[in-house]
Amino acid sequence: MYDIAIIGTGPAGISAAITAKIRNKDIVLLGSPELSAKLSKAHRIDNYPGLSQISGADFAEKLRQQLDDLGIEITDKQVSAVYSMGDHFTLQAGEDMIDAKSVIAATGVVNAKALEGEDEFLGRGVSYCATCDARLYKGKTVAVLGYSDDAPEEAEFLSEIVEKVIYVPMNKQLPSERDNIEILSGKPVRITGDKSVSALVTDSGEREVSCVFVLRDAVAPDKLIPGVETEGAHIKVDLMMKTNLPGLFACGDIAGKPYQYVKAAGQGNVAALSAVAYLNGLK
Ligand SMILES: Cc1cc2nc3c(=O)[nH]c(=O)nc-3n(C[C@H](O)[C@H](O)[C@H](O)COP(=O)(O)OP(=O)(O)OC[C@H]3O[C@@H](n4cnc5c(N)ncnc54)[C@H](O)[C@@H]3O)c2cc1C
């Protein structure tokens, strides 16, 4: 049982991890060794105090160095669900279940609008996690909407289990060539079915599938954390980064605008201190 599970390795999550570690808490930081695409893709950052005209890549390198100096490891896992269990939280990360007394959500904001049918069929043939759900579709044909950078890898993993993968590239990356992976050019339009998913409709036609894996970098917060109160695309927080669920804090872009590094890092610090106060209150 960790004291604090921190989800996301952008400036908000890293800042939260640094403060929580300095306050001697037992933490797990879940995200990516690449940290955040929104960090590494920034050409030049002019408005971060103390780091004048730094590139996103150099900023990311400095953050990575600071994590190393403090002995903070990144657990390279995508969290697919966070369940409030009353006195603690259980996180689903791939095939692992992780328990923590408190959670800081620093997952960044989701820009993509849900596809027609995506919400309706979630859990009935729409999945956000190949590792979690691949085995349910053994011997079947599935579609993958590859938005995230690691989607091609996930599609390759799926192809080892399911009969066939229809891969729709939503960014430039493609899976390696395999007999049972078909690359479908075309824009997804909707997901259809009756009790469960039966087809993916694109602007180039309709394909019969048993599941559509929608692989984005981040999942909408109310889907990731059932029961959390949201405002549009954001988790609703107070000035101490508390959410409506006791022990759950949110910071950075996911906690609202403006979308800025310095605001994300500042809120990460506040969230960690609030989590520490919450843990002290449990004693
Ligand atoms: C091109 C570009 C340039 C920018 N330039 C500037 C600038 O000059 N100045 C400025 O202040 N701001 C700038 N921004 C905005 C800034 O990037 C964001 O405000 C900032 O990155 C937000 O930090 P964050 O930690 O909240 O989220 P993010 O940086 O988005 O990080 C979230 C992290 O969480 C991970 N994650 C999400 N869901 C999960 C999950 N379920 N499990 C595990 N990990 C998960 C993501 O993969 C990501 O690594 C720029 C943004 C872009 C795109």
The ligand as an SDF file (V2000), in Angstrom:
LIG
                    3D

 53 58  0  0  0  0  0  0  0  0999 V2000
    3.6580   22.4390  -28.4300 C   0  0  0  0  0  0  0  0  0  0  0  0
    3.3290   22.9750  -27.0530 C   0  0  0  0  0  0  0  0  0  0  0  0
    4.0300   24.0750  -26.5640 C   0  0  0  0  0  0  0  0  0  0  0  0
    3.7500   24.5850  -25.2970 C   0  0  0  0  0  0  0  0  0  0  0  0
    4.4440   25.6580  -24.8490 N   0  0  0  0  0  0  0  0  0  0  0  0
    4.2110   26.1300  -23.6120 C   0  0  0  0  0  0  0  0  0  0  0  0
    4.9970   27.2370  -23.1120 C   0  0  0  0  0  0  0  0  0  0  0  0
    5.8550   27.7920  -23.7880 O   0  0  0  0  0  0  0  0  0  0  0  0
    4.7320   27.6540  -21.8470 N   0  0  0  0  0  0  0  0  0  0  0  0
    3.7890   27.0610  -21.0350 C   0  0  0  0  0  0  0  0  0  0  0  0
    3.6530   27.4570  -19.8710 O   0  0  0  0  0  0  0  0  0  0  0  0
    3.0450   26.0240  -21.5010 N   0  0  0  0  0  0  0  0  0  0  0  0
    3.2150   25.5490  -22.7550 C   0  0  0  0  0  0  0  0  0  0  0  0
    2.4680   24.5010  -23.2090 N   0  0  0  0  0  0  0  0  0  0  0  0
    1.4170   23.9030  -22.3360 C   0  0  0  0  0  0  0  0  0  0  0  0
    2.0370   22.8240  -21.4190 C   0  0  0  0  0  0  0  0  0  0  0  0
    2.6160   21.8640  -22.2460 O   0  0  0  0  0  0  0  0  0  0  0  0
    1.0030   22.1640  -20.5200 C   0  0  0  0  0  0  0  0  0  0  0  0
    0.2680   23.1400  -19.8110 O   0  0  0  0  0  0  0  0  0  0  0  0
    1.7040   21.2320  -19.5070 C   0  0  0  0  0  0  0  0  0  0  0  0
    2.4530   20.2460  -20.1680 O   0  0  0  0  0  0  0  0  0  0  0  0
    0.6900   20.5960  -18.5890 C   0  0  0  0  0  0  0  0  0  0  0  0
    1.3580   19.7480  -17.7120 O   0  0  0  0  0  0  0  0  0  0  0  0
    0.5990   18.4980  -17.0310 P   0  0  0  0  0  0  0  0  0  0  0  0
    1.6170   17.8360  -16.1690 O   0  0  0  0  0  0  0  0  0  0  0  0
   -0.6650   18.9610  -16.4260 O   0  0  0  0  0  0  0  0  0  0  0  0
    0.1570   17.5560  -18.2370 O   0  0  0  0  0  0  0  0  0  0  0  0
    0.9780   16.8980  -19.4230 P   0  0  0  0  0  0  0  0  0  0  0  0
    2.2430   17.6110  -19.6940 O   0  0  0  0  0  0  0  0  0  0  0  0
    0.0160   16.7440  -20.5260 O   0  0  0  0  0  0  0  0  0  0  0  0
    1.3930   15.4770  -18.8350 O   0  0  0  0  0  0  0  0  0  0  0  0
    0.4420   14.4930  -18.5310 C   0  0  0  0  0  0  0  0  0  0  0  0
    1.1480   13.1610  -18.5280 C   0  0  0  0  0  0  0  0  0  0  0  0
    0.2840   12.1650  -17.9720 O   0  0  0  0  0  0  0  0  0  0  0  0
    0.3620   10.9900  -18.7590 C   0  0  0  0  0  0  0  0  0  0  0  0
   -0.8770   10.2530  -18.5740 N   0  0  0  0  0  0  0  0  0  0  0  0
   -2.1110   10.6260  -18.9790 C   0  0  0  0  0  0  0  0  0  0  0  0
   -3.0190    9.6970  -18.6300 N   0  0  0  0  0  0  0  0  0  0  0  0
   -2.3130    8.7300  -17.9950 C   0  0  0  0  0  0  0  0  0  0  0  0
   -2.6950    7.4910  -17.4260 C   0  0  0  0  0  0  0  0  0  0  0  0
   -3.9730    7.0790  -17.4290 N   0  0  0  0  0  0  0  0  0  0  0  0
   -1.7460    6.7020  -16.8610 N   0  0  0  0  0  0  0  0  0  0  0  0
   -0.4430    7.1090  -16.8520 C   0  0  0  0  0  0  0  0  0  0  0  0
   -0.0270    8.2770  -17.3920 N   0  0  0  0  0  0  0  0  0  0  0  0
   -0.9500    9.0670  -17.9510 C   0  0  0  0  0  0  0  0  0  0  0  0
    0.5400   11.5250  -20.1760 C   0  0  0  0  0  0  0  0  0  0  0  0
    1.0270   10.5270  -21.0200 O   0  0  0  0  0  0  0  0  0  0  0  0
    1.5410   12.6430  -19.9090 C   0  0  0  0  0  0  0  0  0  0  0  0
    2.8250   12.1080  -19.8670 O   0  0  0  0  0  0  0  0  0  0  0  0
    2.7260   23.9870  -24.4860 C   0  0  0  0  0  0  0  0  0  0  0  0
    2.0200   22.8850  -24.9950 C   0  0  0  0  0  0  0  0  0  0  0  0
    2.3000   22.3840  -26.2530 C   0  0  0  0  0  0  0  0  0  0  0  0
    1.5190   21.2030  -26.7750 C   0  0  0  0  0  0  0  0  0  0  0  0
  1  2  1  0
  2  3  1  0
  2 52  2  0
  3  4  2  0
  4  5  1  0
  4 50  1  0
  5  6  2  0
  6  7  1  0
  6 13  1  0
  7  8  2  0
  7  9  1  0
  9 10  1  0
 10 11  2  0
 10 12  1  0
 12 13  2  0
 13 14  1  0
 14 15  1  0
 14 50  1  0
 15 16  1  0
 16 17  1  0
 16 18  1  0
 18 19  1  0
 18 20  1  0
 20 21  1  0
 20 22  1  0
 22 23  1  0
 23 24  1  0
 24 25  2  0
 24 26  1  0
 24 27  1  0
 27 28  1  0
 28 29  2  0
 28 30  1  0
 28 31  1  0
 31 32  1  0
 32 33  1  0
 33 34  1  0
 33 48  1  0
 34 35  1  0
 35 36  1  0
 35 46  1  0
 36 37  1  0
 36 45  1  0
 37 38  2  0
 38 39  1  0
 39 40  1  0
 39 45  2  0
 40 41  1  0
 40 42  2  0
 42 43  1  0
 43 44  2  0
 44 45  1  0
 46 47  1  0
 46 48  1  0
 48 49  1  0
 50 51  2  0
 51 52  1  0
 52 53  1  0
M  END
$$$$
